[in-house]
């Protein structure tokens, strides 16, 4: 960490000149863009655009995910000083990344939201720029997948980390529900279940719609197995339980 830079860096969300590079602005100060990337709508020479979707009106229980993009940006200020631990490359050093800001929509016209989100993502993709989307409840994945499907023209492979499969049957395309969008995505051919994996599932849903499911139990068993093997090989102690 270049501590001397913290003395002069401030509001990098608006003042940074280069799109690449780490940031040393004090974590407790300044404007909070994602990882201190520049706020901009200019996607020239950009590799990845970060965008927030503060929507949570598809939940069945507790709202609040609408505050996710703001909270994630604030938390990310603690991660700007160093390269990601364990990664083989540093995306902040090698990729041009910007914060595209949040999507605008009328919270009182919920039925308009899916098409607006799809268009929001499609606008970014039209510049051949990839997206990282900050949610928002799980439903937002569905319009995003639709935008990518239209851009790429073929079924997508999904890697989902979740406690729930979100494949509950729902054939009403107009319903906006955070627990049914992958059912719809499979049935509409947007994602290919044979090449899609759900990791960490801990709730029962008999029909997985052919998605590959790595339940939480299976994941934990694999971790424990590797820890036992490592402990026996390296430390010579009794296997972990």
C-alpha positions as a printed Julia matrix, in Angstrom:
241×3 Matrix{Float64}:
   0.0     0.0     0.0
   1.36    3.41   -0.96
   0.42    5.35    2.16
   1.75    8.59    0.76
  -0.92    8.48   -1.96
  -3.67    8.55    0.69
  -2.56   12.08    1.55
  -3.58   13.42   -1.83
  -6.19   11.04   -3.31
  -9.78   12.08   -2.75
 -13.06   11.55   -4.6
 -11.46    9.24   -7.13
 -14.97    8.37   -8.28
 -14.81   11.7   -10.12
 -11.14   12.72  -10.15
  -9.24    9.59  -11.22
  -7.69    9.95  -14.66
  -6.69    6.35  -15.43
  -9.22    3.53  -15.57
  -6.67    0.96  -14.41
  -4.78    0.81  -11.14
  -5.29    0.43   -7.42
  -6.68    3.21   -5.23
  -5.33    4.46   -1.92
  -8.0     6.96   -0.93
  -8.88    6.67    2.74
 -11.6     4.07    3.15
 -13.6     6.36    5.43
 -13.62    9.37    3.1
 -14.58   10.47   -0.36
 -17.35    9.53   -2.76
 -18.07    5.82   -2.82
 -17.99    4.34   -6.28
 -17.38    0.59   -6.65
 -13.7    -0.04   -5.83
 -13.06    3.69   -6.36
 -13.59    3.28  -10.11
 -14.57    6.36  -12.11
 -18.28    7.2   -12.4
 -19.02    7.63  -16.1
 -21.5     6.89  -18.87
 -18.69    6.97  -21.43
 -17.95    3.36  -22.35
 -15.12    4.06  -24.78
 -12.24    1.59  -24.27
 -14.04    0.07  -21.25
 -13.85   -3.67  -20.5
 -16.32   -3.93  -17.6
 -19.07   -1.61  -16.43
 -20.32   -1.9   -12.85
 -23.98   -0.99  -12.53
 -26.42   -1.06   -9.65
 -30.03   -2.26   -9.8
 -31.75   -1.21   -6.54
 -34.87   -3.33   -6.97
 -36.44   -5.65   -4.37
 -40.15   -5.72   -5.22
 -40.07   -9.37   -6.29
 -39.35  -10.76   -2.82
 -41.73  -13.06   -0.97
 -40.59  -12.05    2.5
 -38.14   -9.39    3.58
 -37.36   -6.34    1.41
 -34.19   -4.3     1.72
 -32.05   -5.56   -1.17
 -32.76   -2.24   -2.9
 -30.07   -0.8    -0.64
 -27.58   -3.4    -1.86
 -25.78   -1.37   -4.55
 -25.14    1.5    -2.15
 -23.93   -0.83    0.61
 -21.69   -2.85   -1.72
 -20.03    0.29   -3.03
 -19.35    1.5     0.5
 -17.95   -1.87    1.59
 -15.75   -2.03   -1.51
 -13.72    0.95   -0.33
 -11.9    -1.48    1.98
 -10.7    -3.58   -0.97
  -9.03   -1.0    -3.21
  -5.5    -1.01   -1.77
  -4.27   -4.48   -2.72
  -4.53   -7.03   -5.49
  -7.12   -9.79   -4.83
  -5.6   -12.47   -2.62
  -5.11  -15.8    -4.4
  -5.96  -14.51   -7.85
  -3.63  -15.15  -10.77
  -4.21  -11.64  -12.1
  -5.41   -8.3   -10.79
  -8.49   -7.1   -12.69
  -8.02   -3.55  -11.43
  -4.53   -3.44  -12.96
  -5.31   -5.26  -16.21
  -8.88   -4.25  -17.13
 -10.53   -0.91  -17.78
 -13.36   -0.9   -15.25
 -15.83    1.91  -14.62
 -18.82    2.49  -12.36
 -21.76    3.11  -14.68
 -24.01    4.11  -11.79
 -27.48    2.77  -10.99
 -30.38    2.0   -13.27
 -33.26    4.5   -13.15
 -36.86    3.26  -12.99
 -40.26    4.19  -11.57
 -40.69    2.13   -8.4
 -44.48    2.49   -8.69
 -44.61    0.88  -12.15
 -43.27   -2.55  -11.31
 -44.53   -4.24  -14.49
 -42.35   -1.94  -16.58
 -39.2    -2.87  -14.69
 -38.15   -6.12  -16.47
 -38.07   -4.58  -19.94
 -36.31   -1.47  -18.64
 -33.61   -3.57  -16.99
 -33.12   -5.66  -20.11
 -32.67   -2.48  -22.13
 -30.3    -1.03  -19.53
 -28.01   -4.04  -19.83
 -28.42   -4.21  -23.62
 -27.22   -0.6   -23.88
 -23.99   -1.5   -22.11
 -23.51   -4.69  -24.12
 -24.01   -2.79  -27.37
 -20.63   -1.17  -26.7
 -19.06   -4.65  -26.37
 -18.62   -4.01  -22.65
 -19.28   -6.7   -20.03
 -21.28   -6.01  -16.89
 -21.04   -6.69  -13.18
 -24.46   -5.97  -11.69
 -25.04   -5.07   -8.04
 -28.49   -6.1    -6.8
 -31.17   -5.99   -5.87
 -33.23   -9.16   -5.34
 -32.67  -12.34   -7.35
 -35.31  -11.6    -9.97
 -33.06   -9.07  -11.67
 -31.01  -12.0   -13.01
 -33.76  -12.93  -15.48
 -33.87   -9.71  -17.56
 -30.06   -9.6   -17.43
 -29.84  -13.13  -18.84
 -32.3   -12.16  -21.57
 -30.09   -9.24  -22.6
 -27.01  -11.46  -22.78
 -28.92  -14.14  -24.69
 -30.01  -11.58  -27.29
 -26.44  -10.28  -27.57
 -24.75  -13.67  -27.88
 -27.47  -15.52  -29.75
 -27.09  -18.84  -27.95
 -27.97  -20.44  -24.57
 -25.86  -19.37  -21.62
 -24.09  -21.39  -18.93
 -25.15  -20.31  -15.44
 -22.95  -20.49  -12.34
 -25.2   -19.74   -9.35
 -24.14  -19.5    -5.7
 -27.32  -19.64   -3.67
 -29.22  -21.33   -0.86
 -32.28  -21.77   -3.1
 -32.57  -23.17   -6.61
 -35.08  -20.53   -7.78
 -36.63  -23.09  -10.15
 -40.16  -23.16   -8.75
 -42.69  -23.75  -11.56
 -44.21  -20.55  -12.9
 -45.5   -20.3   -16.47
 -46.84  -16.78  -16.15
 -44.24  -14.65  -17.9
 -45.77  -11.49  -16.43
 -45.22  -12.58  -12.81
 -42.24  -10.89  -11.16
 -40.95  -13.37   -8.6
 -37.46  -13.9    -7.17
 -37.9   -17.67   -6.85
 -38.96  -18.72  -10.34
 -36.68  -16.98  -12.83
 -34.35  -19.93  -13.51
 -37.34  -22.17  -14.2
 -38.37  -19.65  -16.83
 -34.82  -19.26  -18.12
 -34.48  -23.02  -18.68
 -37.92  -23.42  -20.27
 -37.35  -20.5   -22.62
 -33.94  -21.81  -23.68
 -31.98  -18.87  -22.3
 -29.71  -21.06  -20.17
 -28.42  -24.55  -20.91
 -29.07  -26.72  -17.83
 -26.52  -29.34  -18.92
 -23.7   -26.8   -18.55
 -25.12  -24.82  -15.62
 -24.21  -25.36  -11.97
 -25.91  -24.32   -8.74
 -23.58  -24.23   -5.72
 -24.55  -24.28   -2.04
 -28.22  -25.25   -2.35
 -29.66  -26.07    1.09
 -33.4   -26.21    0.42
 -35.49  -28.98   -1.1
 -36.85  -28.65   -4.6
 -37.55  -32.02   -6.19
 -37.33  -30.83   -9.79
 -34.01  -29.18  -10.6
 -34.88  -28.88  -14.31
 -31.64  -30.74  -15.13
 -29.44  -28.05  -13.6
 -26.34  -29.5   -11.98
 -26.8   -29.03   -8.23
 -23.94  -29.01   -5.73
 -25.8   -28.91   -2.44
 -24.34  -27.3     0.64
 -23.87  -30.77    2.15
 -21.89  -31.98   -0.87
 -19.73  -28.86   -0.81
 -18.99  -29.25    2.89
 -18.09  -32.92    2.43
 -15.57  -31.99   -0.25
 -14.05  -29.3     1.95
 -13.79  -31.65    4.93
 -12.21  -34.35    2.75
  -9.54  -31.95    1.51
  -8.88  -30.67    5.02
  -8.47  -34.21    6.35
  -6.1   -35.08    3.54
  -4.09  -31.91    4.07
  -3.91  -32.39    7.83
  -2.61  -35.95    7.45
  -0.05  -35.05    4.82
   1.25  -31.8     6.25
   0.71  -31.79    9.98
   0.6   -35.45   10.95
  -2.33  -35.0    13.29
  -5.6   -36.86   13.61
  -8.11  -36.32   10.79
 -10.46  -33.42   11.25
 -14.1   -34.2    12.09
